[in-house]
């Protein structure tokens, strides 16, 4: 059985700090994710990071909608990090002993969705070894330059940038990036594609200027020895591999391994 990541992708992750997996999820998985993001949006759980107000995909103003964390609000997406292929991919990048550190959704409404400013994830997580932290950014919808896809700077994990409070956000920090001097790479993906990147890689998203909303789902994983359990509940940051891995029983009281695949089979049966 083929690995979920090729050796070329793994090597690229370790040299440039990121690896792109264009077809990580299939069409049914994408439709299931899209339906769940829409449900979460309609329940009012996503909030505008610009002003902190409950979000809507139809407000005619600057809007960058976020739900963070996701797992307490979505039994479906709670099982996603336990899926076999995600756990295998993360193991290939940072080893066989890790936790989920955070999950979040960003949604940019049509025409007036704003971006998330330049930053390095380690400005939030402060992992002593940024090589032991990996973000996984999933394109829930087709993501390209016109609708504000993820942009990053290869190799930027090799330096620490100064971060300040983002004045355009209620909760984010940002760093200065001179885009005229840096090699900025837009990651254009069809829905279901994913990019894995080191906690030190500087990245941002830009505005959505198209007539359709665009969402991204971000999962963050960290080597277990660097997890600070004092900053979040155990349930929000489950163990996914290594000594003490309980298949999710300790965190959720049930075996979560295979939950995503089971829900996918049920989804397929309903819509086939």
C-alpha distance (Angstrom), angle and dihedral (degrees) to the residues before:
residue distance angle dihedral
X1 . . .
X2 3.81 . .
X3 3.78 120.8 .
X4 3.81 117.3 -107.3
X5 3.83 88.2 -123.7
X6 3.78 126.0 40.2
X7 3.79 122.3 -130.8
X8 3.81 87.7 -111.1
X9 3.81 90.6 57.3
X10 3.81 91.6 47.1
X11 3.80 91.6 49.3
X12 3.81 90.9 48.6
X13 3.79 89.7 52.5
X14 3.78 91.7 54.1
X15 3.81 95.8 45.0
X16 3.82 105.4 35.7
X17 3.80 96.7 21.2
X18 3.79 99.1 -115.3
X19 3.80 143.8 64.6
X20 3.80 127.9 -159.1
X21 3.82 120.3 -143.4
X22 3.83 104.3 -173.4
X23 3.84 99.4 -172.3
X24 3.78 103.3 29.8
X25 3.83 94.7 136.6
X26 3.80 127.5 39.4
X27 3.79 127.7 -128.5
X28 3.80 96.3 -91.7
X29 3.79 91.7 49.7
X30 3.79 89.6 50.8
X31 3.81 92.9 50.4
X32 3.80 90.3 48.7
X33 3.81 91.7 51.3
X34 3.80 92.1 45.9
X35 3.81 91.8 51.4
X36 3.80 91.5 49.8
X37 3.80 93.9 48.3
X38 3.80 89.0 50.7
X39 3.81 90.3 50.5
X40 3.79 92.0 50.9
X41 3.80 90.2 48.0
X42 3.79 93.0 50.6
X43 3.80 91.9 50.3
X44 3.81 89.3 58.6
X45 3.80 96.2 -117.9
X46 3.81 95.9 128.7
X47 3.80 114.1 84.7
X48 3.78 130.8 -160.2
X49 3.81 109.2 -107.9
X50 3.81 89.4 -155.8
X51 3.81 95.9 65.0
X52 3.82 105.8 0.0
X53 3.79 94.2 -117.8
X54 3.83 124.1 136.7
X55 3.77 109.2 -83.3
X56 3.76 136.9 -116.6
X57 3.77 130.9 178.7
X58 3.83 89.7 -135.2
X59 3.82 105.3 56.1
X60 3.80 112.3 122.6
X61 3.81 97.0 -137.5
X62 3.78 140.2 68.4
X63 3.79 107.0 -48.2
X64 3.80 132.4 174.0
X65 3.79 106.3 167.8
X66 3.80 120.8 -155.0
X67 3.79 139.0 179.1
X68 3.81 112.8 -168.1
X69 2.97 122.2 -159.0
X70 3.80 103.5 18.2
X71 3.81 104.6 -175.7
X72 3.84 97.9 74.1
X73 3.80 89.3 57.5
X74 3.81 102.0 38.8
X75 3.81 123.3 52.7
X76 3.80 87.1 -176.1
X77 3.81 97.4 55.4
X78 3.81 91.1 37.7
X79 3.79 87.3 73.6
X80 3.81 96.0 47.2
X81 3.85 97.8 86.4
X82 3.82 88.4 52.6
X83 3.81 91.2 58.5
X84 3.79 114.0 120.3
X85 3.77 97.2 -120.3
X86 3.81 96.1 48.9
X87 3.79 92.3 48.6
X88 3.81 90.3 48.2
X89 3.82 93.2 48.6
X90 3.80 93.9 49.5
X91 3.82 90.9 46.2
X92 3.79 89.8 55.0
X93 3.81 90.4 53.8
X94 3.82 105.7 39.4
X95 3.80 106.6 9.8
X96 3.78 137.9 -100.5
X97 3.81 102.1 -60.2
X98 3.80 115.3 70.1
X99 3.80 148.2 124.4
X100 3.76 135.5 -144.0
X101 3.80 103.8 -106.3
X102 3.81 101.3 -175.4
X103 3.79 142.6 -12.3
X104 3.79 125.5 -160.8
X105 3.79 143.4 163.0
X106 3.80 125.6 -140.5
X107 3.80 119.7 -168.0
X108 3.78 124.7 -173.5
X109 3.81 113.5 -161.7
X110 3.79 121.3 -135.4
X111 3.82 117.6 -77.1
X112 3.81 98.5 -9.5
X113 3.81 104.2 46.2
X114 3.80 110.4 128.2
X115 3.78 128.6 -147.8
X116 3.79 134.5 -112.2
X117 3.81 110.8 -109.5
X118 3.79 125.7 -115.9
X119 3.79 114.0 -73.8
X120 3.80 144.9 140.9
X121 3.80 114.6 -120.8
X122 3.78 90.5 -133.5
X123 3.80 88.7 68.4
X124 3.82 83.5 73.3
X125 3.81 101.9 32.0
X126 3.82 100.9 36.5
X127 3.79 92.8 -155.7
X128 3.84 109.7 -178.4
X129 3.81 88.5 -137.9
X130 3.82 110.8 37.6
X131 3.81 88.4 -169.9
X132 3.82 86.5 69.6
X133 3.80 92.6 59.0
X134 3.80 123.4 73.4
X135 3.78 130.6 -177.7
X136 3.80 119.6 -153.4
X137 3.81 113.6 -157.8
X138 3.81 114.1 -166.2
X139 3.79 123.4 -162.6
X140 3.82 103.6 -134.4
X141 3.82 88.1 -178.8
X142 3.80 129.3 20.5
X143 3.81 105.5 -67.7
X144 3.80 123.4 -155.2
X145 3.79 140.4 144.6
X146 3.81 94.6 -83.8
X147 3.82 94.3 56.7
X148 3.79 97.1 40.9
X149 3.79 107.3 -96.0
X150 3.80 124.5 -177.1
X151 3.82 116.1 -70.4
X152 3.81 122.9 -166.8
X153 3.79 142.8 174.1
X154 3.83 114.7 -123.2
X155 3.78 113.4 -129.9
X156 3.80 94.8 12.8
X157 3.80 89.6 121.7
X158 3.79 86.9 78.2
X159 3.83 92.3 72.8
X160 3.78 135.9 45.1
X161 3.80 114.9 -127.2
X162 3.79 123.8 -153.9
X163 3.79 113.1 -107.8
X164 3.78 130.0 -156.7
X165 3.78 133.8 179.7
X166 3.80 111.2 -74.2
X167 3.80 106.3 -120.5
X168 3.82 89.7 -158.8
X169 3.80 92.5 60.4
X170 3.79 138.6 55.5
X171 3.80 94.4 -138.7
X172 3.81 113.2 12.0
X173 3.79 135.7 97.2
X174 3.78 126.4 -147.6
X175 3.79 142.0 -165.9
X176 3.79 131.6 -147.9
X177 3.80 116.3 -102.1
X178 3.80 121.8 -179.4
X179 3.79 99.1 -145.4
X180 3.81 91.2 -170.3
X181 3.81 90.1 64.0
X182 3.79 103.3 31.8
X183 3.80 127.9 76.9
X184 3.81 99.4 -116.5
X185 3.81 114.1 -169.1
X186 3.83 120.3 -162.8
X187 3.81 110.5 -148.9
X188 3.79 106.3 -141.7
X189 3.80 113.2 -168.4
X190 3.75 139.6 168.1
X191 3.80 114.7 -123.5
X192 3.80 108.0 -72.9
X193 3.78 94.9 33.4
X194 3.79 119.4 122.3
X195 3.78 140.3 -163.9
X196 3.80 124.7 -154.0
X197 3.80 117.6 -154.9
X198 3.78 139.5 177.6
X199 3.83 117.7 -105.9
X200 3.79 88.5 -112.9
X201 3.82 98.1 55.5
X202 3.81 111.8 112.1
X203 3.80 110.7 -129.9
X204 3.78 143.2 159.5
X205 3.78 141.7 172.5
X206 3.79 126.0 -129.4
X207 3.79 135.4 -143.4
X208 3.79 126.2 -65.5
X209 3.81 110.2 -121.8
X210 3.80 97.4 169.2
X211 3.81 132.4 95.1
X212 3.82 94.7 -108.2
X213 3.79 133.0 67.2
X214 3.81 118.8 -112.5
X215 3.80 126.9 -154.3
X216 3.78 134.1 -170.3
X217 3.79 127.7 -165.9
X218 3.80 115.9 -149.7
X219 3.81 125.1 -162.7
X220 3.80 121.0 -174.3
X221 3.80 123.2 -158.6
X222 3.79 130.1 -172.2
X223 3.80 136.0 -173.0
X224 3.80 107.1 -97.3
X225 3.79 95.7 -120.3
X226 3.80 89.1 63.1
X227 3.79 98.7 48.0
X228 3.79 112.6 116.9
X229 3.78 104.0 -154.5
X230 3.80 93.0 -172.1
X231 3.80 92.5 76.4
X232 3.80 100.3 57.2
X233 3.76 141.4 14.3
X234 3.79 120.0 -87.0
X235 3.80 89.4 -119.7
X236 3.79 91.3 58.4
X237 3.82 91.9 51.2
X238 3.80 109.2 38.3
X239 3.79 125.7 -174.1
X240 3.81 109.2 -107.2
X241 3.82 103.9 178.9
X242 3.78 141.6 2.4
X243 3.82 136.8 41.6
X244 3.78 111.4 -8.5
X245 3.79 94.2 22.6
X246 3.82 104.7 152.6
X247 3.83 98.4 -178.6
X248 3.80 87.0 -108.8
X249 3.80 95.7 -57.6
X250 3.81 94.3 116.8
X251 3.78 92.4 50.4
X252 3.80 103.3 34.7
X253 3.80 105.9 14.8
X254 3.80 92.8 -117.7
X255 3.79 140.6 74.4
X256 3.80 103.2 -91.8
X257 3.80 96.2 -179.2
X258 3.79 105.9 106.4
X259 3.81 93.2 14.9
X260 3.81 93.2 114.1
X261 3.81 92.0 47.8
X262 3.82 91.6 47.3
X263 3.80 92.4 51.3
X264 3.79 89.5 47.2
X265 3.81 90.9 54.2
X266 3.81 89.7 50.4
X267 3.81 90.3 48.3
X268 3.80 90.6 50.1
X269 3.81 91.1 50.3
X270 3.81 92.2 52.4
X271 3.80 96.9 46.8
X272 3.82 101.9 32.3
